[in-house]
Amino acid sequence: MINHTNGQGRPTSKRVLVIGLDGATFDLIKPWAGAGELPNLQCILNGGAHASLDSTLPPMTAPAWTSFATGTNPGKHRLYDWIARDPDSYQFSPTTALDGQVPTIYTLLSQAGRRVCALNVPMTYPAQPVNGVMLSGMPAPDLQANISYPPTLLDEIVQHTGDYILYPDPGQAYSDSGVDAFLQRLYRCTDLRIRAFDYLRSQEDWDFAMMVFNGTDTISHAMWKYMDRNHPLHDPQQFEKYGRSILNFYRTVDAYLGKVLASLGDNTVLMLMSDHGFGPFHKFIHVNNWLIREQFMQVGGSVRAHVKKRLFDAGFAPMNVYNTLMQLGFGALKRKVVRGQGQGLLKTLFLSFADVDWSRTVAYSLGNVGQICINV
């Protein structure tokens, strides 16, 4: 955090600028900054205050950014993941900002008459009326959704930038043929995001402005194996081409921070923050498979469920099919299925929650970091 004073040690700041680096970690930032690769981040580390903070439980983007926005833990704001179960049934649906139970900083500042400028902050979808402007981040589904306030804001931004991209596509990088396309879209998305945020900051008389770079998280998911020589999927031949990909993106962010630092007035506090850290990801398990094996989750007794269970035991599982699609060059089809456009087909072919005998099920896993829910 960089804070300007009046020369007598007392803050003179009247505005707050927050830059979020999703998934950023000091494990990368400090060595790179110390080596001269990230000079502006090094300047901020030297000239401001910094510390490592614990993330939320679970340490995920959705609950963590909501905890920042509300000052409460997930047990109070009630957003634990990107999806949640309907308390009156066993139907599951995406969570949004409307599911939050605690007022956010954007709302509280607006009620206090402060001007807000928020762009690409996770869990701000759908965009809520604020005293200022808001362009939603995750989990906004597309540009046609209710992602901006006022509703004309997105069109105004596109008129200035020429385009706007909600997200990069990390799924492209899961096949060797798609890595370059992923990186190209990532940098295009980031450039448009920066231009949009700079435009809004120049147009608005804001008191609180915030933007989140989700690319620091996305590129770490997709490209860590190229950097990490100990990763089981590391390819030494690809290291020369892609081994600095994560560093290069951090350098892009660092260059932007340099421009931000140069433009700060004496009345502005700059805060950098992350929602969680990052590290190597060598293996994963399917928790529900383990719950079925240990009989904490029970498959129903219908003929269809029985047949799907037999096929599952024989290896006919989504991950195996996904891997085959990727190897055959059908990565785009795989991504469409995973993102919901083929969920009906998945439920027809494979075991799903629709095949669970909930009356005999003790626990189930929901989400993507392995949290286990008790069936009560």
BELJO-V520525 format. One record per pair of residues at least 6 apart in sequence whose ideal C-beta (glycine too) atoms are under 7 Angstrom apart, sorted by the first residue. I is the first residue (numbers start at 1). J is the second residue. Records with the same first field share a line. If there is no record, write none. Layout:
I: J, J
//
This chain:
1: 48, 49, 269, 270, 271
2: 44, 47, 48, 269, 270
3: 11, 13, 48, 269
4: 12, 13, 266
5: 11, 12
6: 12
12: 266, 267
13: 267, 268, 269
14: 267
15: 206, 207, 267, 268
16: 208, 269, 271
17: 209, 268, 269, 270
18: 210, 271, 273
19: 211, 257, 272
20: 121, 210, 211, 212, 213, 273, 274
21: 213, 216, 253, 272, 274
22: 61, 212, 213, 214, 216, 217, 274, 275
23: 216, 217, 220, 274, 276, 278
24: 216, 274
25: 277, 278
26: 52
27: 277, 279
28: 250
29: 38, 41
32: 38, 247, 250
33: 41, 42, 45
34: 42
37: 247, 251
38: 250, 251, 254
39: 254
40: 254, 257, 258, 261
41: 254, 257
43: 261
44: 272
55: 64, 275, 276
56: 63, 64, 67, 73, 74
57: 74
58: 80, 369, 371
59: 276
60: 81, 276, 369
61: 122, 138, 275
62: 79, 81, 82, 95, 122, 123
63: 74, 79, 80
64: 275, 276
65: 121, 122, 123, 275
66: 77, 79, 100, 123
67: 73, 74, 77
68: 273
69: 104, 105, 106
70: 77, 100, 102, 103, 104
72: 102
74: 80
76: 101, 102
77: 100, 101, 102
78: 99, 100, 101
79: 95, 99, 100, 123
81: 95, 366, 367
82: 94, 95, 139
83: 92, 93, 94, 95, 366, 367
84: 92, 93, 95, 99
85: 92, 366
86: 93
90: 353, 358
92: 353, 366
94: 139
96: 125, 126, 139
97: 123, 124, 125, 126, 128
98: 126
106: 116, 118, 128, 130, 134
107: 128
109: 116, 207, 208
110: 116, 130, 131, 132
113: 131
114: 131, 207, 208
115: 131, 132, 204, 205, 206, 207
116: 130, 131, 132, 206, 208
117: 132, 133, 200, 201, 204, 206, 209
118: 124, 134, 210
119: 135, 196, 197, 200, 211
120: 135, 137, 193, 211, 212, 214
121: 137, 210, 212
122: 137, 138, 212
124: 134, 136, 137
125: 136, 137, 139, 140, 147
126: 136, 145, 146
127: 134, 135, 136, 146, 147, 148, 149
128: 134, 149
129: 149
130: 149
132: 204, 206
133: 149, 153, 200, 204
134: 148, 149
135: 147, 148, 153, 154, 157
136: 147
137: 212, 214
140: 147, 166
142: 166
143: 154, 164, 166
147: 154
148: 154
154: 164
157: 164, 196, 199
158: 164
160: 199
161: 192, 195, 196
163: 192
164: 192, 196
165: 188, 189, 192
167: 189
168: 182, 185, 186, 189, 215, 218
169: 182, 185
170: 182, 218, 221, 222
171: 331, 335
172: 178, 181, 182, 331
173: 179, 182, 222, 223
174: 326, 331
175: 326, 331
178: 331
179: 242
182: 222
183: 245
186: 215, 218, 219
190: 213, 215, 252
193: 211
194: 256
197: 211
201: 209
213: 253
215: 249
216: 249, 250, 253
219: 245, 246, 249
220: 246, 278
223: 242, 245, 246
224: 231, 246, 280, 281
225: 231, 233, 234
226: 238, 239, 242, 243, 245
227: 243, 246
228: 234, 280
231: 280, 282
232: 282
260: 270
264: 270
287: 365, 370, 372
288: 297, 364, 365
291: 297, 363, 364, 365
292: 299
296: 362, 363
297: 356, 361, 363, 364
298: 356, 357, 360, 361
299: 305, 309, 351, 355, 356, 357
300: 355, 356, 357
301: 357
305: 355
308: 350, 351, 355
309: 351
312: 351
317: 350
318: 346, 350
322: 334
325: 331, 333, 334
326: 334
336: 342
337: 346
346: 352
347: 354
358: 375
361: 375
362: 375
363: 372, 373, 374, 375
364: 373, 375
365: 371, 372
366: 373
//
